[in-house]
C-alpha cells in the first residue's frame, strides 16, 4: 500500500491493505482517508479509521450486501471495529444532504458526507487509491461550511448538553469539547484544525483545564490511570457548565 507521506503503524497498514484488497471486487474509483488518519493526529488503537470509497456503479441492495460481507471478512483484525467507510458513486458526490451507504460501529446505515468532511478531503485528504478528491468532489463554499458548523452546534450539541446522563461517558466529553474548539476556529478563521490542536486551544477558550488534561491523557498518555471516585460525575458537571454557555455565545455571534 502507498502511504503518500503519512505515517501510520503496522496494524493500521495491514488493515488498510486488506480492506483495499477486498474492495477491488466492487470496482472502486477512489478511496480516501479523512479525519485523524489524514490530518496527522492518528493514534493507532484509539483513533477511528475514517474512509470514503467512490464506486463505479449504482449502490443497490446487491452492493450493500457485498459491502456487509466485505466488512464481515475483516472482523478478525483487531482494528476492524474502528474502520468506518462511507460509499459514494461518481453520480452521488455532489449533494451534501444526500445520505450514503456507510459501515460504522459494526453495522450498515446511511449518513451524509458533511461539508466539514468534504473540506477536509480537499484540504488534506489522503488518497489510498485512485483519483484525488478534487477530481470528484465539488468545492465547498465558505458559507455552506459555516452554516453547517453553526447548525451542528445549535441543533445537535447544544440540546445534548441538557442530557446529563450522556456526559459521564468519555466519548461525549471528548467529542463535545474538541468539536467546539474546531468549530470556533472554522468560524473565526475558516480553517480546519486537528484534535491535538483543538485540545491546545481549549484552555484559551475558557474550557476547564482539568477536563482538557483528562482528554489529552487518555488520548495521548502512555499509561492508563485509575478513575478516581466521583471524577466522571464532576467532569460531566464541569463540561456541561462550560459547553452550554460557550456554544450559545458562539452561535449567537454567527446567526
Backbone bond lengths (Angstrom), bond angles and torsions (degrees), N, CA, C in turn:
res aa  C-N    CA-C-N  psi(-1)  N-CA   C-N-CA  omega(-1)  CA-C   N-CA-C  phi
1 X - - - 1.457 - - 1.519 110.34 -
2 X 1.312 118.24 140.12 1.450 122.27 176.86 1.513 109.11 -87.64
3 X 1.338 116.86 128.26 1.465 120.21 -176.38 1.517 112.50 -92.12
4 X 1.324 118.84 -9.56 1.468 122.89 176.24 1.514 111.80 53.50
5 X 1.336 116.88 39.96 1.450 120.50 171.36 1.509 114.68 82.52
6 X 1.317 120.32 1.50 1.448 122.40 -178.38 1.521 109.38 -104.27
7 X 1.334 116.43 130.74 1.446 120.43 -178.23 1.519 110.27 -75.40
8 X 1.320 116.69 130.59 1.451 121.42 167.90 1.519 107.09 -131.31
9 X 1.309 116.81 -176.14 1.451 121.32 -178.09 1.516 109.70 -114.79
10 X 1.345 115.16 169.79 1.466 120.20 -169.52 1.522 112.87 -60.25
11 X 1.331 117.36 -45.36 1.467 119.54 -179.48 1.524 111.16 -64.31
12 X 1.317 115.78 -39.17 1.465 119.93 179.26 1.519 110.73 -64.49
13 X 1.329 116.48 -47.21 1.465 119.92 178.94 1.535 111.32 -59.21
14 X 1.335 115.77 -41.18 1.465 119.30 -179.42 1.521 111.19 -62.91
15 X 1.338 116.74 -42.11 1.467 119.72 -179.98 1.521 110.84 -67.97
16 X 1.315 118.01 -42.79 1.461 120.18 179.00 1.527 111.32 -62.91
17 X 1.319 116.78 -39.06 1.468 119.95 176.28 1.522 111.43 -61.35
18 X 1.330 116.20 -45.45 1.475 119.95 178.44 1.520 111.08 -62.96
19 X 1.319 116.40 -43.71 1.462 120.43 -179.63 1.530 110.81 -60.70
20 X 1.318 117.03 -47.94 1.464 120.07 -179.67 1.523 111.47 -63.81
21 X 1.319 116.71 -36.00 1.463 119.89 176.86 1.516 112.00 -64.62
22 X 1.313 116.76 -44.56 1.469 120.72 178.30 1.526 111.51 -65.56
23 X 1.329 116.05 -34.16 1.464 120.66 -174.29 1.524 112.57 -72.20
24 X 1.304 117.89 -19.17 1.476 119.97 -178.30 1.522 112.39 -55.35
25 X 1.325 117.04 -33.21 1.463 120.61 -179.66 1.528 112.29 -64.18
26 X 1.329 117.62 -18.27 1.462 121.53 -179.68 1.531 112.33 -100.02
27 X 1.328 116.86 9.88 1.482 122.80 175.98 1.532 112.82 52.87
28 X 1.319 117.62 63.55 1.468 119.00 179.33 1.517 112.18 -69.20
29 X 1.317 115.60 145.00 1.460 122.65 172.41 1.530 109.84 -91.26
30 X 1.325 115.18 -34.70 1.461 120.75 -178.89 1.523 109.27 -159.26
31 X 1.324 116.11 151.10 1.463 122.54 171.26 1.524 106.99 -136.03
32 X 1.330 116.65 127.27 1.458 122.19 -177.06 1.523 110.54 -126.85
33 X 1.307 115.41 149.76 1.459 121.65 169.51 1.527 108.81 -106.29
34 X 1.329 115.21 144.67 1.460 120.63 172.71 1.529 107.48 -134.19
35 X 1.321 117.79 -168.62 1.463 119.94 -179.47 1.526 111.43 66.40
36 X 1.330 115.14 -150.45 1.471 121.01 -175.16 1.523 112.52 -62.01
37 X 1.320 116.71 -34.42 1.463 120.81 -177.46 1.519 111.58 -63.56
38 X 1.327 116.49 -30.65 1.464 120.73 178.68 1.522 112.36 -95.35
39 X 1.329 116.45 -28.52 1.455 120.38 -170.90 1.508 116.30 -89.34
40 X 1.338 118.34 3.31 1.449 120.69 175.92 1.512 115.11 84.92
41 X 1.345 117.77 13.16 1.463 120.97 -178.14 1.528 110.81 -119.02
42 X 1.313 116.57 22.46 1.459 121.43 -173.27 1.526 111.42 -74.77
43 X 1.354 115.95 133.51 1.459 123.31 176.97 1.527 108.36 -121.66
44 X 1.333 116.56 108.23 1.462 119.68 -175.16 1.524 111.31 -59.22
45 X 1.331 114.95 131.15 1.459 121.05 179.93 1.506 113.74 87.87
46 X 1.332 117.46 -12.46 1.465 121.74 179.30 1.527 111.58 -117.31
47 X 1.340 116.10 -40.98 1.465 120.28 -177.86 1.522 110.99 -83.52
48 X 1.336 115.32 149.69 1.460 120.18 170.68 1.524 109.72 -73.62
49 X 1.321 115.61 154.12 1.461 122.01 171.40 1.525 106.33 -102.07
50 X 1.319 116.62 98.15 1.460 122.85 -173.80 1.521 109.85 -94.17
51 X 1.334 116.15 115.79 1.457 121.46 -174.56 1.527 111.55 -125.13
52 X 1.319 114.82 155.08 1.464 123.85 170.04 1.521 106.92 -126.38
53 X 1.335 116.90 129.41 1.463 121.08 174.68 1.525 108.72 -117.66
54 X 1.316 116.71 129.23 1.466 122.15 175.21 1.523 106.98 -104.16
55 X 1.350 116.23 120.46 1.454 121.74 -177.36 1.525 110.21 -102.11
56 X 1.317 115.60 164.75 1.468 121.07 -176.52 1.521 112.90 -70.07
57 X 1.315 116.36 -53.09 1.458 119.45 -167.99 1.519 113.62 -107.12
58 X 1.329 116.40 -176.52 1.469 120.68 177.26 1.529 110.87 -59.12
59 X 1.328 115.75 147.89 1.462 121.06 179.60 1.527 108.11 -103.79
60 X 1.327 114.72 89.82 1.454 120.96 179.05 1.516 111.48 -98.56
61 X 1.342 116.96 -168.72 1.466 120.81 -179.12 1.523 113.28 -57.88
62 X 1.327 117.24 -36.87 1.458 119.57 -179.95 1.519 111.93 -64.76
63 X 1.320 116.11 -41.78 1.465 119.82 178.29 1.520 110.64 -67.00
64 X 1.324 116.54 -39.84 1.468 120.23 178.94 1.532 110.36 -59.94
65 X 1.320 116.52 -40.64 1.464 120.45 178.54 1.527 110.58 -63.87
66 X 1.336 116.51 -41.74 1.464 120.11 179.35 1.534 110.96 -65.69
67 X 1.322 116.71 -36.83 1.466 120.17 177.18 1.521 110.44 -63.21
68 X 1.334 116.26 -44.54 1.468 120.21 178.65 1.531 110.79 -61.06
69 X 1.325 116.38 -42.12 1.466 120.22 178.87 1.532 110.82 -64.46
70 X 1.328 116.42 -40.51 1.456 121.06 179.26 1.529 110.47 -57.26
71 X 1.319 116.07 -49.96 1.466 119.46 -177.70 1.528 111.26 -69.89
72 X 1.307 117.34 -30.41 1.465 119.68 176.21 1.527 110.70 -63.92
73 X 1.334 117.12 -36.28 1.462 120.28 179.63 1.534 112.06 -69.70
74 X 1.324 116.68 -20.99 1.459 120.37 179.73 1.528 112.88 -88.17
75 X 1.323 117.78 -7.09 1.469 120.29 -166.00 1.524 114.09 -64.45
76 X 1.332 118.92 -17.73 1.459 119.62 179.92 1.535 112.14 -79.20
77 X 1.307 117.53 -13.25 1.466 119.75 178.32 1.530 108.91 -74.43
78 X 1.328 118.05 136.70 1.473 119.76 -174.85 1.525 114.92 -62.65
79 X 1.323 118.15 -24.13 1.464 120.24 179.77 1.526 113.24 -96.71
80 X 1.321 117.64 -0.29 1.471 120.98 -175.78 1.529 113.31 -55.32
81 X 1.350 120.25 -39.03 1.476 118.72 179.25 1.528 113.80 -61.97
82 X 1.327 117.24 -18.67 1.463 120.81 -178.79 1.522 113.04 -92.46
83 X 1.342 117.23 -7.06 1.462 120.41 -178.82 1.527 109.96 -86.09
84 X 1.330 115.40 118.63 1.462 122.26 179.01 1.520 108.56 -120.66
85 X 1.317 116.68 133.95 1.466 119.09 -178.72 1.524 110.51 -140.58
86 X 1.328 115.40 131.96 1.457 122.53 173.84 1.524 108.59 -105.14
87 X 1.334 115.53 137.09 1.462 122.00 -172.35 1.530 110.57 -110.44
88 X 1.327 115.67 120.74 1.453 123.11 177.99 1.519 109.22 -117.10
89 X 1.332 115.76 172.92 1.458 121.43 165.92 1.524 107.71 -126.45
90 X 1.326 115.77 167.80 1.451 119.13 178.84 1.514 113.75 -58.05
91 X 1.334 117.10 -25.09 1.465 121.84 -178.95 1.523 112.70 -86.84
92 X 1.330 118.03 -8.80 1.473 119.55 -174.21 1.524 112.77 -120.14
93 X 1.333 117.63 14.65 1.464 119.22 -176.58 1.529 113.34 -81.63
94 X 1.315 118.28 -18.49 1.453 120.37 -167.53 1.509 116.75 -82.23
95 X 1.334 118.95 -23.35 1.465 121.44 -172.04 1.521 110.93 -99.86
96 X 1.338 119.00 110.77 1.462 120.27 -179.48 1.521 113.85 -70.20
97 X 1.334 117.72 -11.56 1.462 120.92 178.70 1.534 111.96 -91.07
98 X 1.302 117.29 -12.51 1.466 120.49 -177.04 1.522 110.69 -72.74
99 X 1.331 115.63 139.50 1.458 120.84 177.74 1.529 109.46 -94.76
100 X 1.326 115.23 130.74 1.456 121.64 -175.24 1.525 110.41 -114.48
101 X 1.322 114.80 151.95 1.454 120.66 175.74 1.529 109.81 -56.64
102 X 1.330 115.69 130.74 1.465 120.85 -175.64 1.517 110.20 -139.33
103 X 1.330 114.92 137.92 1.464 120.39 169.86 1.530 107.42 -107.02
104 X 1.321 116.46 119.80 1.469 121.37 176.76 1.520 107.76 -159.98
105 X 1.333 115.41 150.23 1.466 121.02 178.50 1.528 111.39 54.86
106 X 1.349 114.94 36.30 1.469 122.97 175.11 1.514 113.47 65.22
107 X 1.328 117.34 29.60 1.463 119.73 177.05 1.524 110.58 -154.34
108 X 1.332 115.09 162.50 1.457 122.37 175.57 1.515 110.27 -97.34
109 X 1.320 115.59 137.38 1.469 121.06 173.06 1.525 106.37 -158.64
110 X 1.311 117.44 -172.04 1.462 120.87 -179.94 1.527 109.93 -122.92
111 X 1.333 115.17 138.20 1.461 119.69 175.60 1.524 109.49 -151.34
112 X 1.313 115.90 165.19 1.451 121.31 -179.29 1.523 110.81 -81.19
113 X 1.316 115.50 162.34 1.463 121.67 165.96 1.525 105.09 -101.92
114 X 1.318 115.69 102.76 1.459 121.74 -167.59 1.529 112.04 -67.04
115 X 1.341 116.95 161.27 1.468 119.59 173.63 1.522 113.61 -56.61
116 X 1.344 117.82 -32.49 1.468 119.74 177.60 1.527 110.09 -65.40
117 X 1.327 117.17 -46.73 1.463 120.34 177.84 1.526 110.85 -62.17
118 X 1.309 117.07 -41.19 1.455 120.61 179.59 1.533 111.42 -63.40
119 X 1.334 116.09 -41.68 1.469 119.14 177.69 1.528 110.68 -66.24
120 X 1.337 116.83 -39.55 1.470 120.69 175.05 1.531 110.79 -56.87
121 X 1.316 115.57 -46.44 1.459 119.53 -177.49 1.522 111.31 -61.27
122 X 1.327 117.04 -40.05 1.460 120.22 178.08 1.527 111.33 -70.05
123 X 1.339 116.42 -36.48 1.462 120.12 -173.78 1.529 112.44 -79.09
124 X 1.351 116.10 -44.27 1.471 117.55 -175.96 1.522 112.98 -151.96
125 X 1.337 116.63 25.49 1.456 119.41 178.02 1.521 111.64 -58.22
126 X 1.300 115.29 140.60 1.471 121.20 -178.07 1.526 108.96 -98.44
127 X 1.296 117.14 119.79 1.463 121.82 -179.34 1.522 108.59 -82.40
128 X 1.332 115.83 115.88 1.459 121.23 175.48 1.517 111.69 -92.97
129 X 1.332 115.14 -26.28 1.473 119.29 -179.24 1.519 108.43 -162.31
130 X 1.325 116.85 141.39 1.457 122.19 167.27 1.516 115.08 77.02
131 X 1.312 114.54 -145.06 1.464 121.96 -172.51 1.530 111.83 -73.86
132 X 1.340 115.01 154.56 1.456 121.49 177.96 1.525 110.28 -79.47
133 X 1.348 118.38 156.67 1.462 120.79 179.13 1.524 113.74 -54.35
134 X 1.338 117.44 -37.75 1.460 119.89 -178.64 1.511 114.09 -63.08
135 X 1.340 117.24 -19.00 1.462 120.57 179.38 1.522 112.76 -83.67
136 X 1.342 117.46 -17.47 1.461 120.26 -172.47 1.524 114.10 -125.97
137 X 1.339 117.01 -26.64 1.466 119.88 -176.30 1.521 110.65 -102.42
138 X 1.332 118.14 133.11 1.468 119.58 174.01 1.531 110.66 -63.87
139 X 1.314 115.50 150.70 1.466 121.06 175.99 1.525 109.47 -65.10
140 X 1.333 116.81 143.95 1.468 122.03 179.77 1.526 109.03 -91.36
141 X 1.333 118.90 115.31 1.474 120.30 177.18 1.527 110.72 -63.56
142 X 1.334 117.04 148.70 1.459 121.09 -178.58 1.529 111.80 -57.85
143 X 1.318 117.21 -41.29 1.469 120.03 -177.88 1.527 110.99 -65.20
144 X 1.325 117.05 -39.38 1.458 120.30 177.63 1.525 110.54 -61.79
145 X 1.332 116.70 -40.56 1.460 120.76 179.64 1.518 111.28 -65.93
146 X 1.323 118.28 -48.74 1.465 120.13 -177.83 1.527 111.64 -66.66
147 X 1.326 117.40 -38.82 1.469 119.97 177.31 1.517 110.82 -60.57
148 X 1.318 116.71 -41.46 1.460 120.27 179.65 1.525 110.95 -65.21
149 X 1.328 117.55 -45.46 1.459 121.29 -178.22 1.528 110.79 -61.19
150 X 1.309 117.10 -44.93 1.469 120.62 178.56 1.522 110.46 -62.97
151 X 1.314 117.42 -45.45 1.462 121.62 -178.97 1.527 111.53 -63.02
152 X 1.329 116.41 -39.57 1.463 120.53 179.83 1.528 111.05 -64.14
153 X 1.321 117.03 -44.31 1.465 120.07 177.50 1.522 111.29 -64.59
154 X 1.324 116.08 -46.78 1.467 120.91 -174.25 1.522 112.64 -69.63
155 X 1.336 116.51 -43.69 1.464 119.93 -170.96 1.519 113.98 -94.71
156 X 1.325 117.67 -21.38 1.463 120.24 -177.57 1.525 112.91 -110.20
157 X 1.334 116.44 -57.19 1.464 118.55 -174.22 1.527 112.86 -76.59
158 X 1.330 117.49 -39.19 1.473 118.02 -177.54 1.531 112.38 -63.59
159 X 1.329 120.29 -45.97 1.476 118.68 175.98 1.526 112.27 -62.13
160 X 1.326 117.58 -32.91 1.460 120.20 -179.18 1.524 111.77 -66.27
161 X 1.337 117.57 -30.13 1.468 120.65 179.65 1.529 111.05 -58.01
162 X 1.313 117.34 -31.12 1.462 121.24 -178.27 1.527 113.56 -79.01
163 X 1.326 117.26 -5.28 1.467 121.76 179.52 1.524 108.75 -99.62
164 X 1.321 115.79 89.04 1.468 121.51 -169.34 1.524 112.84 -57.00
165 X 1.317 117.82 -35.71 1.469 120.87 -173.73 1.525 111.87 -63.34
166 X 1.333 117.93 -26.00 1.464 120.66 -178.53 1.523 112.01 -67.06
167 X 1.325 116.93 -33.16 1.455 121.06 -164.16 1.525 113.94 -87.96
168 X 1.317 117.65 5.61 1.466 119.93 167.82 1.530 110.71 -85.15
169 X 1.322 116.32 -5.95 1.465 121.38 -179.07 1.529 110.31 -94.99
170 X 1.333 115.64 137.79 1.464 120.70 -179.57 1.522 112.06 -54.16
171 X 1.319 116.94 -43.56 1.458 120.79 -171.69 1.520 111.97 -61.66
172 X 1.327 117.69 -37.34 1.461 120.03 -179.50 1.519 111.72 -73.43
173 X 1.315 116.87 -41.45 1.465 120.34 177.38 1.526 110.00 -60.74
174 X 1.326 116.09 -49.25 1.460 120.98 -177.58 1.525 111.22 -62.84
175 X 1.321 115.42 -52.61 1.459 119.96 -174.99 1.527 111.31 -66.93
176 X 1.333 116.69 -40.40 1.458 119.90 -178.34 1.518 112.71 -61.74
177 X 1.327 117.01 -50.12 1.463 120.44 -177.04 1.532 111.63 -71.28
178 X 1.323 116.80 -43.13 1.463 119.42 -179.24 1.529 110.58 -65.05
179 X 1.328 116.85 -42.42 1.464 119.78 179.05 1.519 111.17 -62.54
180 X 1.330 117.03 -40.04 1.465 119.79 178.82 1.521 111.31 -62.08
181 X 1.329 117.05 -45.10 1.466 119.61 -179.66 1.522 111.40 -64.21
182 X 1.320 116.04 -42.43 1.460 119.25 -179.87 1.527 110.59 -66.51
183 X 1.326 116.90 -39.83 1.461 120.69 177.62 1.521 111.08 -62.98
184 X 1.318 116.43 -38.77 1.466 120.47 178.90 1.520 110.86 -59.03
185 X 1.329 117.25 -46.82 1.453 120.66 -179.38 1.531 111.61 -67.38
186 X 1.324 116.90 -37.35 1.463 119.47 178.46 1.524 110.77 -64.35
187 X 1.326 116.66 -43.02 1.462 119.70 -178.36 1.521 112.07 -72.55
188 X 1.312 117.44 -37.84 1.468 120.17 -177.26 1.521 112.81 -77.38
189 X 1.338 116.42 -40.99 1.460 119.76 -170.62 1.525 114.12 -124.86
190 X 1.333 117.15 -5.14 1.459 120.41 -179.67 1.510 113.84 73.23
191 X 1.345 117.63 19.80 1.457 121.54 -176.68 1.523 110.91 -110.68
192 X 1.331 115.52 157.97 1.455 123.00 174.29 1.519 108.17 -108.25
193 X 1.331 117.10 133.25 1.460 120.36 -179.20 1.528 109.62 -122.36
194 X 1.325 115.20 160.75 1.461 121.21 179.90 1.524 110.72 -79.18
195 X 1.324 116.35 171.20 1.459 120.55 176.38 1.523 111.06 -64.55
196 X 1.334 117.01 -38.63 1.459 120.57 177.19 1.518 110.77 -60.89
197 X 1.316 116.89 -45.26 1.467 121.08 178.27 1.525 110.81 -64.72
198 X 1.332 116.82 -36.48 1.464 120.33 177.72 1.523 111.10 -63.21
199 X 1.315 117.32 -42.53 1.468 120.48 178.50 1.524 111.03 -63.89
200 X 1.314 117.04 -39.10 1.467 120.16 177.68 1.525 111.33 -65.11
201 X 1.313 116.83 -31.10 1.462 122.18 -177.46 1.527 113.00 -78.79
202 X 1.323 117.30 -31.64 1.464 121.47 -169.96 1.528 115.37 -57.10
203 X 1.336 120.74 -44.43 1.469 117.64 179.29 1.526 113.12 -57.80
204 X 1.326 117.07 -37.93 1.453 120.82 177.81 1.519 113.33 -68.19
205 X 1.331 116.37 -18.52 1.466 121.03 176.11 1.520 111.62 -91.14
206 X 1.332 116.16 2.87 1.464 120.00 176.87 1.506 115.43 93.49
207 X 1.330 117.97 6.64 1.468 120.62 -179.72 1.529 109.90 -68.91
208 X 1.339 117.67 149.44 1.473 120.42 179.82 1.522 111.27 -61.79
209 X 1.318 116.66 121.46 1.465 122.10 -172.27 1.520 111.42 -61.65
210 X 1.336 117.21 -40.19 1.463 118.30 -177.02 1.526 111.84 -66.34
211 X 1.324 117.64 -28.30 1.461 120.43 176.23 1.522 110.00 -74.01
212 X 1.324 116.93 -42.19 1.464 120.79 177.48 1.521 110.01 -61.00
213 X 1.324 117.52 -42.51 1.466 120.95 178.28 1.521 111.49 -64.49
214 X 1.317 116.79 -35.17 1.463 120.96 177.47 1.525 110.57 -63.63
215 X 1.326 117.16 -44.19 1.467 120.78 178.97 1.529 109.98 -63.30
216 X 1.326 116.66 -46.83 1.465 120.51 -178.24 1.527 111.29 -62.45
217 X 1.321 116.57 -39.11 1.465 119.96 -179.36 1.522 110.62 -65.93
218 X 1.317 116.96 -41.41 1.464 119.33 -179.42 1.528 111.58 -71.92
219 X 1.326 116.83 -33.12 1.469 119.34 -178.07 1.522 112.29 -82.99
220 X 1.332 116.94 -37.24 1.458 119.53 -171.65 1.531 113.49 -119.03
221 X 1.333 118.16 -10.39 1.442 120.53 -177.76 1.521 111.97 -69.28
222 X 1.309 115.74 150.49 1.459 120.79 -178.44 1.523 112.54 -82.81
223 X 1.332 117.34 -25.74 1.454 120.79 -176.63 1.527 110.06 -126.94
224 X 1.318 114.91 136.92 1.465 119.50 175.66 1.527 109.36 -74.86
225 X 1.316 116.62 141.78 1.455 121.40 178.06 1.518 109.52 -109.93
226 X 1.333 117.41 147.99 1.467 118.61 175.45 1.520 110.11 -65.73
227 X 1.329 116.10 145.25 1.462 121.18 -179.93 1.516 109.29 -81.94
228 X 1.324 116.56 123.87 1.455 120.45 179.38 1.525 110.33 -68.01
229 X 1.320 115.21 147.06 1.462 120.10 -179.87 1.532 109.92 -60.70
230 X 1.311 115.61 129.70 1.456 121.61 178.22 1.520 114.88 84.08
231 X 1.368 117.54 -5.65 1.458 119.10 -176.85 1.518 112.58 -65.67
232 X 1.308 117.74 -42.58 1.473 119.20 -178.38 1.525 110.94 -59.76
233 X 1.306 116.97 -41.32 1.458 120.73 -179.78 1.526 110.45 -67.44
234 X 1.332 116.34 -43.29 1.474 119.54 178.54 1.529 110.25 -65.73
235 X 1.315 116.40 -41.81 1.460 119.99 178.36 1.518 111.10 -60.50
236 X 1.320 116.97 -40.70 1.463 121.15 178.31 1.523 111.06 -61.30
237 X 1.329 117.03 -44.00 1.467 120.44 179.58 1.525 111.20 -63.93
238 X 1.325 116.74 -43.49 1.461 120.17 179.56 1.526 111.37 -63.16
239 X 1.326 116.11 -43.73 1.461 120.54 -178.23 1.516 111.32 -65.73
240 X 1.319 116.43 -48.56 1.467 120.02 -178.60 1.532 110.87 -65.57
241 X 1.343 116.38 -39.03 1.459 119.80 180.00 1.516 112.49 -62.43
242 X 1.313 115.98 -34.12 1.468 120.21 178.12 1.516 112.06 -83.01
243 X 1.319 117.39 -48.41 1.455 121.37 -165.58 1.519 113.46 -69.61
244 X 1.319 117.73 -38.04 1.465 119.66 -178.77 1.519 111.74 -58.85
245 X 1.331 116.39 -52.34 1.461 120.45 -178.78 1.526 111.31 -67.39
246 X 1.333 116.60 -36.53 1.463 119.88 -178.88 1.526 110.98 -65.57
247 X 1.320 117.13 -42.28 1.467 120.30 177.39 1.520 110.33 -64.17
248 X 1.332 117.12 -43.75 1.465 120.39 -179.61 1.529 110.94 -57.69
249 X 1.334 116.68 -44.43 1.464 119.83 -178.50 1.525 110.97 -65.67
250 X 1.335 116.41 -43.66 1.462 119.85 -177.34 1.527 111.68 -66.42
251 X 1.310 115.92 -45.54 1.469 120.29 -179.07 1.534 110.72 -63.46
252 X 1.329 116.62 -41.88 1.465 120.25 179.46 1.524 111.50 -60.70
253 X 1.324 116.52 -33.48 1.470 120.21 -178.54 1.522 112.74 -69.68
254 X 1.352 116.86 -19.88 1.456 119.79 -173.91 1.527 112.51 -121.47
255 X 1.325 116.52 19.71 1.470 119.89 175.77 1.529 109.69 -128.89
